[in-house]
Amino acid sequence: SGHGGFVHTFLFFVVNDLVAGGQQVTGLVPQLHSLVEKTFADLLRARLQAEVGVHNRGGTRCDLSAGPVTRRHLFELLPFDNDVVAMDLTGAELFALVRRSIETTRHTGLDFSGLTLFVSRGPDGSPRLERLEVGGAPLEPERAYRVATNSFLAGGGDGAVELERGTARQSDPAWLRDAAEANGLRLFGARL
């Protein structure tokens, strides 16, 4: 038998119940359409008390359905060992990061928390970022904003060069999936 019983018990331990699954949301910008990724951006922001949360769509690998959520589901959803990192970005750097995510399709896109994006369509129908608000206030290009993300993006993954250059870094050693188990599932509408 060995460790098999422990592994089974660990992976199939029900960490919570999900009231509603991670529905897809469509709109003007198809790169910003998953409730799951938006929820992880919220979790990152809350975890390190940042003004903005950023999560990459490629960092999650499935949606969650309503019902019991096990640790196995969290491993399937978040298979990478990413921890949580906060840093300062200028408003100009934040705008550049969001603009690239909205206006290009080279990567799977980013989802944000704490931002209001004002997007229009260009002459060719493609999305164009017009302006941003942080916490309901207009973005100030020279001001420093506290941004939380995962360690993959903080290292410049998916071309996030602004996050790689972020200053005043703070790391939380918790893996993102552990943070989701500890306090993030409530963001999905889980019964606590």
C-alpha positions as CSV (number, residue, x, y, z in Angstrom):
1,S,0.0,0.0,0.0
2,G,2.8,2.5,0.9
3,H,2.0,6.1,0.3
4,G,-0.9,5.5,-2.1
5,G,-3.6,5.9,0.5
6,F,-2.1,9.2,1.7
7,V,-1.9,10.5,-1.9
8,H,-5.5,9.5,-2.6
9,T,-6.7,11.1,0.6
10,F,-4.7,14.3,0.0
11,L,-5.8,14.7,-3.6
12,F,-9.5,13.9,-3.1
13,F,-9.9,15.9,0.1
14,V,-12.9,18.2,-0.5
15,V,-11.7,21.8,0.2
16,N,-15.0,23.4,-0.5
17,D,-18.2,23.5,-2.5
18,L,-18.6,25.8,-5.5
19,V,-22.0,27.4,-5.8
20,A,-21.5,28.4,-9.4
21,G,-18.9,27.2,-11.9
22,G,-16.5,29.4,-13.9
23,Q,-18.6,30.6,-16.7
24,Q,-17.2,32.1,-19.8
25,V,-17.9,35.8,-20.3
26,T,-17.7,37.2,-23.8
27,G,-17.5,40.8,-24.9
28,L,-15.5,43.4,-26.8
29,V,-12.2,41.8,-25.9
30,P,-12.2,38.0,-26.3
31,Q,-8.8,37.8,-24.5
32,L,-10.6,38.8,-21.3
33,H,-13.4,36.3,-21.0
34,S,-12.8,33.8,-18.2
35,L,-14.3,34.2,-14.7
36,V,-11.7,31.8,-13.4
37,E,-8.7,33.9,-14.4
38,K,-10.4,37.1,-13.2
39,T,-11.0,35.4,-9.9
40,F,-7.3,34.6,-9.6
41,A,-6.4,38.2,-10.4
42,D,-8.7,39.2,-7.5
43,L,-7.0,36.6,-5.2
44,L,-3.5,37.8,-6.1
45,R,-4.5,41.4,-5.4
46,A,-6.2,40.6,-2.1
47,R,-3.4,38.3,-0.9
48,L,-0.7,41.0,-1.0
49,Q,-3.0,44.0,-0.5
50,A,-2.1,45.4,-3.9
51,E,-4.0,48.0,-6.0
52,V,-4.0,45.7,-9.1
53,G,-3.9,42.0,-9.7
54,V,-2.7,40.4,-12.9
55,H,-3.1,36.7,-13.9
56,N,-2.2,35.0,-17.2
57,R,-4.8,32.9,-18.9
58,G,-2.3,30.2,-19.7
59,G,-1.6,29.8,-16.0
60,T,-4.9,28.0,-15.5
61,R,-5.8,24.9,-17.4
62,C,-9.5,24.3,-16.9
63,D,-12.7,25.7,-15.5
64,L,-14.4,24.6,-12.3
65,S,-17.9,23.2,-12.2
66,A,-20.4,23.8,-9.4
67,G,-20.1,21.3,-6.6
68,P,-17.4,19.8,-4.5
69,V,-13.8,21.1,-5.2
70,T,-11.0,18.8,-4.3
71,R,-7.3,19.4,-4.1
72,R,-7.0,17.4,-7.3
73,H,-9.3,20.0,-9.0
74,L,-6.9,22.8,-7.8
75,F,-3.9,20.9,-9.2
76,E,-5.7,20.4,-12.5
77,L,-6.7,24.1,-12.5
78,L,-3.3,25.4,-11.4
79,P,-0.7,22.8,-12.4
80,F,2.3,25.1,-12.1
81,D,4.2,25.9,-8.9
82,N,3.8,29.7,-9.1
83,D,4.0,31.7,-6.0
84,V,2.6,35.2,-5.4
85,V,4.7,38.4,-6.0
86,A,3.9,42.1,-5.6
87,M,5.8,45.0,-7.0
88,D,5.6,48.6,-8.0
89,L,4.9,49.7,-11.6
90,T,4.5,53.2,-12.9
91,G,1.2,54.1,-14.5
92,A,2.9,54.2,-17.9
93,E,4.3,50.7,-17.4
94,L,0.9,49.4,-16.3
95,F,-0.8,51.0,-19.3
96,A,1.8,49.3,-21.6
97,L,1.3,45.9,-20.0
98,V,-2.5,46.1,-20.3
99,R,-2.4,47.6,-23.9
100,R,-0.2,44.7,-25.1
101,S,-2.6,42.2,-23.5
102,I,-5.6,43.8,-25.1
103,E,-4.2,44.7,-28.5
104,T,-2.1,41.7,-29.4
105,T,-2.8,38.0,-29.6
106,R,0.7,36.6,-29.3
107,H,-0.1,35.1,-25.9
108,T,-3.2,33.8,-24.3
109,G,-3.9,37.2,-22.6
110,L,-4.0,38.6,-19.1
111,D,-6.8,39.2,-16.7
112,F,-6.9,42.1,-14.2
113,S,-8.4,43.0,-10.9
114,G,-8.7,46.6,-9.6
115,L,-8.7,48.1,-13.1
116,T,-11.4,49.5,-15.3
117,L,-10.5,49.2,-18.9
118,F,-11.9,51.5,-21.6
119,V,-11.6,49.8,-24.9
120,S,-12.8,50.7,-28.4
121,R,-12.6,49.1,-31.8
122,G,-10.0,50.2,-34.3
123,P,-10.9,50.7,-38.0
124,D,-10.1,47.0,-38.6
125,G,-12.3,45.9,-35.7
126,S,-9.5,45.0,-33.4
127,P,-9.7,46.2,-29.7
128,R,-7.8,49.3,-28.7
129,L,-7.1,50.4,-25.2
130,E,-8.2,54.0,-24.7
131,R,-7.6,54.6,-21.0
132,L,-7.5,52.9,-17.6
133,E,-8.8,53.6,-14.2
134,V,-7.3,52.1,-11.0
135,G,-9.7,51.9,-8.1
136,G,-12.1,54.2,-10.0
137,A,-9.5,57.0,-10.5
138,P,-7.8,57.9,-13.8
139,L,-4.4,56.2,-14.3
140,E,-1.5,58.6,-13.5
141,P,1.4,57.8,-15.8
142,E,4.1,58.8,-13.3
143,R,2.6,57.4,-10.1
144,A,3.7,54.0,-8.7
145,Y,1.0,51.4,-8.4
146,R,1.3,48.2,-6.3
147,V,0.7,45.2,-8.5
148,A,0.4,41.5,-7.5
149,T,0.9,38.7,-9.9
150,N,2.3,35.2,-10.1
151,S,6.0,34.3,-10.2
152,F,5.8,33.3,-13.9
153,L,4.7,36.7,-15.0
154,A,6.9,38.5,-12.5
155,G,9.9,36.8,-14.2
156,G,8.8,38.2,-17.6
157,G,6.8,35.2,-18.8
158,D,4.4,35.7,-21.7
159,G,6.4,38.8,-22.6
160,A,5.4,40.7,-19.5
161,V,8.6,42.8,-19.5
162,E,7.1,45.5,-17.3
163,L,6.4,43.0,-14.5
164,E,10.0,41.7,-14.9
165,R,11.2,45.3,-14.3
166,G,8.9,46.0,-11.4
167,T,10.6,47.5,-8.3
168,A,10.1,47.1,-4.5
169,R,9.4,43.4,-4.9
170,Q,7.6,41.4,-2.2
171,S,7.2,37.6,-2.4
172,D,4.7,35.4,-0.6
173,P,6.1,31.8,-0.6
174,A,2.6,30.3,-0.9
175,W,1.8,28.6,-4.2
176,L,-1.2,30.1,-5.9
177,R,-3.2,26.9,-5.6
178,D,-2.5,26.8,-1.8
179,A,-3.6,30.4,-1.5
180,A,-6.8,29.5,-3.5
181,E,-7.4,26.6,-1.0
182,A,-6.7,28.8,2.0
183,N,-8.8,31.8,1.1
184,G,-9.4,32.2,-2.5
185,L,-12.3,29.8,-3.2
186,R,-14.7,32.3,-1.6
187,L,-14.1,34.4,-4.6
188,F,-15.7,31.7,-6.8
189,G,-18.8,31.8,-4.7
190,A,-17.8,28.9,-2.5
191,R,-19.8,28.3,0.7
192,L,-17.5,28.9,3.7
